[in-house]
Amino acid sequence: MNKQEYLAQLRAALACLPEGEIEESVAFYTEMIDDRVADGLTEEEATAQLDDPKAAARATIADLPVVPRTVVRTKQRNRALYWTLVILGSPLWLTLLLAAGMLVLAGLLTIWCLILGLWLLAAGLLAGGPLGIGVCLWALAVGQPAYGVFELGSGLLCFGLGLFCLHGAVAASKTLMQVSRQWIAKAKAPFVKVKEEGAAAFVGKETVHES
C-alpha cells in the first residue's frame, strides 16, 4: 500500500484515542515513511518495511501510560452514551428530519413545476414562428398580403420570445439541478458522517480488545 493508504488505516485503527495522540502517532509514521522514501525506496516499499497499521496501532496503544488509557476508556463510554442518546432520541429527530425533508422536497417540486411551465411556454412561442410563416403563405395565396404580413410579424415575434424563454428555461434548469445536488449532498452528509464514525469506533474497539 502507498503512504496515504497506510496512514488512513493507521488513523482509523487509532480512532479510540484522543485526537492529539492520533496526530502524534500519524506524524511519527509519516516521518518514518518519508525517511525511507528519501533513501530511495518507493512508498510501497517503505510501508512494507513497517508493521501493518493495526499492529502499529496496537503497539502505540500498548505504549501509552495509565492516564491516556483511562482517557481511552472514557472516550469509549462517551461514544456508547452518544449512540444510546441517538437511538433513544430517534423518534424526535427522525420526525423533524422527515418534516424538513418534506418541506425541501415540496419547495423543489414547486420550482420544478414552474420551470416546466417555462419550458412549455417556450415551446408554444417557438411554434408560433413556423405557424406564422404558414399562415402568411396561405394569406398570400388567397390574395390577402396585409393579413399575411401581420401574421408573419406575429409569428416571428413569438419565435423571438420563445428563444428568450428557452434561454431562461435552460439557465433555470441548470441552476436548480446544481441546487438540488447540493441539498442532496447536505442531506446525506449526517448519515455518511455517522457511518464513518461508527466504522472508526468499531475498528478502534477491535484494536483495543486485540491489544
N, C-alpha and C positions, 0 to 999 in steps of 0.2 A: 504494500500500500504506500501511497505517497505521504508527504508531510501533513497536508491538510486532513486527509482521512484518518491518519494516526491520531492527530491532536483532537479531532472531533470525537473519536471513540474514547479517547482518554478523558475528555471533558464530560462526556455522558456517564462514564464509569465513576467519576468523582462527583456526580451531581448531589450526593448526600452531604457533601462538605460545605462549609461557608464559602462564599464567593472569593474571598481573599486567598484562602488555601488553594482553591481550584486554579486561580490565575497564577499563583506562585508555582504550582506544580507544572502547569502548562508551559510557563515561561522557562522552567528548568529543562524540560524535554525539548522545547523548541531550540534552546541553545545547544543541546547535545546533537540534535539533528543538523543544525546549521554548521557546527564544527566539523562534522563528518562530511557534509557536502563541500565545505571549504577545502577539505583534504582531497577532494576529487571523486568522492562517491556520488552516486545518484541518490535522490530522495528515497527510492525504493530500497536501495542497498543500505542506506543509513538507518531506516526504520527496521530493516530486517535484523540489524545487529542489536536492537533494543528488545526488551521484554515486550510481549504483546500488551495492548492497552489495559486489559483487565488485570493482568499480572502486575503491571506498573501501578495501577490504581490500588490494588491490594497492598503492595509494598509501601505506598505512600501513606495509606490509612494506618497500617501497622506501625509506622514510624512516628505517628502523631502522639504527643503527650496526653496525659489523662484528661486535661481540661478540654482540648478540642474533641476528644471522644465524647465527653458529656454534651458538647455543643451538637455533635452529630446526632446523638440520641434525642436531644431536644428538638432539633430540626425535623427528625422523623416523626416525633409526636405532634409537632405543629402541622406537618403535612397531613397526618392522619386526621387531626381536628379539622383542617381545611376541607378535606374531602367529605368528612361527616357533615359539616355545615352545608356544603354544596348539595349533598343528597337530601338532607332534611329541608333545605330551602328551595328544592327544585319545583314544588307546586307553585310557589310565588314567582320565582324568576323565569320559569318556563312560560307562565301565563303572560307576564309582562313582555317577555321576548316575542311570544307569538302575536300579542296585540301590536307591538311595534312593527313586526314584520308585515302584518296585515295592512297597517296604515301605509307603510312604504310601498307595498305591492299595489295597493289601491291607487296611490299617487302616480306610480309609474304606469299603471294601466290607463289611467285618465289621460296622462300626457301622450301615451302611445296612440290612444284613440284620436286625440286632437291632431297628431302628426298624420295619422291615416286619413283623416278628413282633408288635410292639406294636400296629401298625395292625390286623393280623388278629385279635389278641386283643380289641381294642376293638370290631371288627365283630361278633365272636361274642357278646360280652357284650351289646351293644346289641340283637342279635337275640333275646336272652333275654326282653326286655320284651314284645314282641308275642307271642312264643311262650307266655309265662306267662299273658297275657291270654286267648289262645285256649284253652289247657288249662283255665283257670279257668271259662270259659263252657261248655266241654264237660262239666266236672265238675258244674257246677250243673244242666246239662241232664239228666244221668243220676242226679241226686239225691245227689251227694257234695260238699256245700258245704265241709266241713272240708278235703278234699283240694284243692278249688278255691281256697280262701283261701291255703293253703300254696303252691300253685303261683303264684298271683298275687303273693304276697310275694316268692317266689324270683325271679320274672321282673323285678319292679321293682328288687330288689337288684342283679341282673345288669345291668339297664339303667343304674342309677346308677354301678356300677363301670365300665361301658362308657364313660359320659360322662367319667369321671375318666381312663381310659386314652386316650380320644380327645384330651382336652386335652393330656396328656403327649406323645402321638404328634405332634400339631401343633407343640408347642413344640420338641420334639427335632428334628423335620424342619427347622424354620426355622433353628435353631442350627447344624445340620450343613450346611445349604446355605450359610450365611454362612462357616463354617469352610472348606468346600470351595472357595468363591470366593477366599478369602484364600490358601489353599495354591496354587491355580492361578495366581493373580497373582504369588506369590513364585517359583513355578517358571518363569514366563515372564519375570520381571524380568531375569535374567542375559542371556538371549538378546536382549531388547529393548535392553538397555544396550550389548551388543556390537554390535548392528546400528546403533545411533545413533552409537557411537564410530567404527565403520567408515565410515559415511557422512560424518561430520565430518572424518575423516582424508582421505578421498578428495577432499572439497571443498577442504580446506586444501592438499593436494598439488597439485591443479589450479591453485589460486590462485598458489602459489609458482612453478610452471612458467610460468604466463602472465606473471608479473612478470619 
